Amino acid sequence: MTSVGRGIPQWQPWVAIGGFALLLHFPWEMLQVTLYRGMAEAGHWSAVLRCTQATAGDVVIAGMAYFIGSWSANDRLWLGPLQRRPVALYIASGLAITAGLEWLNVHTWKEWAYGPAMPVIAGLRLWPWEPFDA
């Protein structure tokens, strides 16, 4: 899984994927605060810490999913010349890992719980915001 001869440092695209995931997921986690039981009442820094921890997990999931795509393409730079198989595996593995961890954290380990406003299907949250007319 090397891209020898392309002149791109070995640490790329991992840093780019991690940075993008960080910038995308932290605001996403913060938007969901009111939909989890106990988070609205939590202190500011407590909620920020919890969201930061969740973001770190999201960054790891993004990296794992990207690795799976890289493995299937046998190229760590598979995003350049987009190919269907790595993209499909990236999306599918990211969703599967996320759903599995969400299920474990909510139903098995009881690390967090959904608030009453959180829409849920098959035991997992549907979306992280309340309807606009709520």
C-alpha positions as CSV (number, residue, x, y, z in Angstrom):
1,M,0.0,0.0,0.0
2,T,2.6,2.5,-1.0
3,S,2.6,5.2,-3.6
4,V,6.3,5.1,-4.4
5,G,7.6,7.6,-6.8
6,R,4.8,10.1,-6.6
7,G,6.8,12.5,-4.5
8,I,4.2,12.8,-1.7
9,P,5.3,12.3,1.9
10,Q,4.4,9.0,3.5
11,W,2.3,10.8,6.2
12,Q,0.0,12.1,3.6
13,P,-3.0,11.7,3.2
14,W,-3.4,10.6,6.8
15,V,-2.9,14.0,8.2
16,A,-5.3,15.6,5.7
17,I,-8.0,13.0,6.4
18,G,-7.5,13.5,10.2
19,G,-7.6,17.2,9.9
20,F,-10.7,17.3,7.7
21,A,-12.4,14.8,10.0
22,L,-11.6,17.0,13.0
23,L,-12.9,20.2,11.4
24,L,-16.1,18.4,10.2
25,H,-16.9,16.4,13.3
26,F,-16.3,18.8,16.2
27,P,-19.1,21.2,15.1
28,W,-21.3,18.1,14.3
29,E,-20.8,16.9,17.9
30,M,-21.5,20.3,19.4
31,L,-24.8,20.6,17.4
32,Q,-26.0,17.4,19.0
33,V,-25.5,18.4,22.7
34,T,-29.1,19.2,23.5
35,L,-30.3,15.8,22.1
36,Y,-28.3,13.7,24.6
37,R,-29.6,13.1,28.1
38,G,-27.8,15.2,30.7
39,M,-25.7,17.2,28.2
40,A,-27.8,20.4,28.2
41,E,-27.5,20.5,32.0
42,A,-23.7,19.7,32.0
43,G,-21.2,22.5,32.6
44,H,-19.7,24.2,29.5
45,W,-16.3,22.7,29.7
46,S,-17.7,19.2,30.6
47,A,-19.8,19.3,27.4
48,V,-16.8,20.6,25.4
49,L,-14.6,17.8,26.7
50,R,-17.2,15.1,26.0
51,C,-17.6,16.5,22.4
52,T,-13.9,16.6,22.0
53,Q,-13.6,12.9,23.0
54,A,-16.4,12.0,20.6
55,T,-14.6,13.9,17.9
56,A,-11.4,12.0,18.6
57,G,-13.3,8.8,18.1
58,D,-14.8,10.1,14.8
59,V,-11.3,11.0,13.6
60,V,-10.1,7.4,14.3
61,I,-13.2,6.0,12.5
62,A,-12.4,8.2,9.5
63,G,-8.8,7.0,9.5
64,M,-9.9,3.3,9.8
65,A,-12.4,3.7,7.0
66,Y,-9.7,5.4,4.8
67,F,-7.3,2.6,5.6
68,I,-9.9,0.1,4.4
69,G,-10.3,2.1,1.2
70,S,-6.6,2.2,0.8
71,W,-6.2,-1.5,1.3
72,S,-8.8,-2.3,-1.3
73,A,-7.2,0.0,-3.9
74,N,-3.7,-1.0,-2.8
75,D,-2.9,2.7,-2.9
76,R,-2.9,5.2,0.0
77,L,-3.7,8.0,-2.5
78,W,-6.8,6.4,-3.9
79,L,-8.8,9.6,-3.5
80,G,-6.8,11.2,-6.4
81,P,-8.1,8.9,-9.2
82,L,-11.5,8.1,-7.7
83,Q,-12.4,4.4,-7.9
84,R,-15.8,3.0,-7.0
85,R,-14.7,0.1,-4.9
86,P,-12.5,2.1,-2.4
87,V,-15.2,4.8,-2.1
88,A,-17.9,2.3,-1.5
89,L,-15.8,0.5,1.1
90,Y,-14.8,3.8,2.8
91,I,-18.5,4.8,3.1
92,A,-19.7,1.3,4.1
93,S,-17.0,0.7,6.7
94,G,-17.3,4.1,8.2
95,L,-21.1,3.7,8.6
96,A,-20.7,0.2,9.9
97,I,-18.1,1.1,12.5
98,T,-20.1,4.2,13.5
99,A,-23.3,2.2,13.9
100,G,-21.6,-0.5,15.8
101,L,-19.9,1.8,18.2
102,E,-23.1,3.9,18.7
103,W,-25.0,0.7,19.5
104,L,-22.4,-0.4,22.0
105,N,-22.1,3.0,23.7
106,V,-25.9,3.5,24.0
107,H,-27.2,-0.1,24.6
108,T,-24.3,-2.1,26.0
109,W,-21.8,0.1,27.8
110,K,-24.4,2.8,28.5
111,E,-21.8,5.6,28.0
112,W,-24.5,8.0,26.9
113,A,-28.3,8.1,26.4
114,Y,-30.6,9.8,23.9
115,G,-32.8,12.6,25.1
116,P,-36.5,12.6,24.3
117,A,-36.1,14.9,21.2
118,M,-33.7,12.5,19.5
119,P,-35.4,10.6,16.6
120,V,-34.5,6.9,16.8
121,I,-34.9,4.0,14.4
122,A,-33.8,0.4,15.2
123,G,-32.3,1.7,18.4
124,L,-30.0,4.2,16.8
125,R,-30.4,7.9,16.3
126,L,-31.8,9.1,13.0
127,W,-30.4,12.6,12.9
128,P,-28.8,15.0,15.3
129,W,-31.2,17.9,15.3
130,E,-34.7,18.7,16.2
131,P,-37.1,19.6,13.4
132,F,-37.2,23.4,12.7
133,D,-40.9,23.6,13.8
134,A,-40.3,21.9,17.2
